[in-house]
Amino acid sequence: MMNKRIYMDYSATTPMREEVLEEMMEFMKTEYGNPSSIHSFGRESKNAVDTARDRIAKTMNAKGKEIYFTGGGSESDNWAIKGYAFANKNKGNHIITTKIEHHAVLHTVEYLVKNHGFTATYLDVNAEGLIDLEDLKKAITDETILITIMYANNEIGTIQPIKEIGAIAKENKVAFHTDGVQIYGSGKIDVDELNIDMMSMSAHKLHGPKGIGALYIRPGIRLDNLIHGGAQERKKRAGTENVPGIVGFGKAAELAYEDLEERIEEKIRLRDKMIDGILDNIPYTLLNGHRTHRLPNNTNISFRFIEGESLLLSLDMVGIAASSGSACTSGSLDPSHVLLSLGLTHEVAHGSLRLTIGAYTTEEEVDYVLEQLPPIVERLRQMSPLYEEIQGGN
Ligand SMILES: *Cc1c(COP(=O)(O)O)cnc(C)c1O
């Protein structure tokens, strides 16, 4: 049992697929040219970058020239929001977002407000993590230039009504950016049908390498550069291309969309087994996020009378790797801003556990978690004075 290691943290990052590694290796060992060079080494690299761009574009009904590579999801969010705000500040200074965005969006908007004279509306969400479309419509003013709302939430898995949001943005001639990092590779996306003007992606969330991401930018959308320098990425993002990373991202994207529907179904089956298995067998539990408008891989549950941190440590001791919120919030004692936005008390938010499954998750692993969890929860609760009181009352 000591050697058992079960990874239930796919929303934090994912293992790379063998096929991805293999393609990348060639561009580290043999075809290591700089895509800007005119010799054969350079040409091979440039072709590989173009192929990756096309592979990614194809998955979302876009064109290769609309995909720009970045250093990851955080950079894509920063670029979309700051780049758009700076390039369009003559049109207005108001940005609309939500209270449950990833910090890469939230802190970027806060920075623009604090240091560059922009104003922002942070939309509330309901108890299941959904925004109210009427709130969005009401928030739009003559000054609004950008709506940035995440596609799916990394902590609670809730999927927003993106098509409706895109339609509202289009009707009001406001640009629409979505942080698609969690959905990309796990859900079907058509940027035209959804009226998405910009979308952030990150390779390491879909079995690709870390430190490489992309931003989809619709033609006609103007962005200031974030990184100035050479003429890479059609003069919009300087720096020698991370060719192995880009190649790996392209391959990971292609693989993710090959048999998407089947894999979604299987993940939903295992996810629901996990959710029901916990809610049915452990008292004083509560599912966070929407029951069905939810990422196929996400289980997020609050356990009353427990500290999430101690739960994580106990699970780690039996080989289960999970998260208490997002990777960024663990390590700090502040409860997650996402869970608080759902209306949870600090106490309940602190007792939350996120289990996210992925391509390599087996039914046996889900069963193992369902077997290990109840006694751990019971043992931890025995140490809680509040729990003792409640039990004593029975
Ligand atoms: C992981 C994540 C990011 C950040 O992506 P990095 O590639 O790690 O910088 C941004 N937004 C969401 C929703 C994420 O899950």
The ligand as an SDF file (V2000), in Angstrom:
LIG
                    3D

 15 15  0  0  0  0  0  0  0  0999 V2000
   -3.8830   26.4520  -14.9450 C   0  0  0  0  0  0  0  0  0  0  0  0
   -4.7670   27.5990  -15.2590 C   0  0  0  0  0  0  0  0  0  0  0  0
   -4.2390   28.8300  -15.6860 C   0  0  0  0  0  0  0  0  0  0  0  0
   -2.7580   29.0820  -15.7400 C   0  0  0  0  0  0  0  0  0  0  0  0
   -2.1250   28.3660  -16.7640 O   0  0  0  0  0  0  0  0  0  0  0  0
   -0.5330   28.1840  -16.6880 P   0  0  0  0  0  0  0  0  0  0  0  0
   -0.1800   27.5400  -17.9810 O   0  0  0  0  0  0  0  0  0  0  0  0
   -0.2610   27.2970  -15.5220 O   0  0  0  0  0  0  0  0  0  0  0  0
    0.0540   29.5400  -16.5490 O   0  0  0  0  0  0  0  0  0  0  0  0
   -5.1220   29.8380  -16.0090 C   0  0  0  0  0  0  0  0  0  0  0  0
   -6.4380   29.6650  -15.9370 N   0  0  0  0  0  0  0  0  0  0  0  0
   -6.9870   28.4970  -15.5420 C   0  0  0  0  0  0  0  0  0  0  0  0
   -8.4730   28.3700  -15.5060 C   0  0  0  0  0  0  0  0  0  0  0  0
   -6.1700   27.4440  -15.1850 C   0  0  0  0  0  0  0  0  0  0  0  0
   -6.7280   26.3000  -14.7740 O   0  0  0  0  0  0  0  0  0  0  0  0
  1  2  1  0
  2  3  1  0
  2 14  2  0
  3  4  1  0
  3 10  2  0
  4  5  1  0
  5  6  1  0
  6  7  2  0
  6  8  1  0
  6  9  1  0
 10 11  1  0
 11 12  2  0
 12 13  1  0
 12 14  1  0
 14 15  1  0
M  END
$$$$
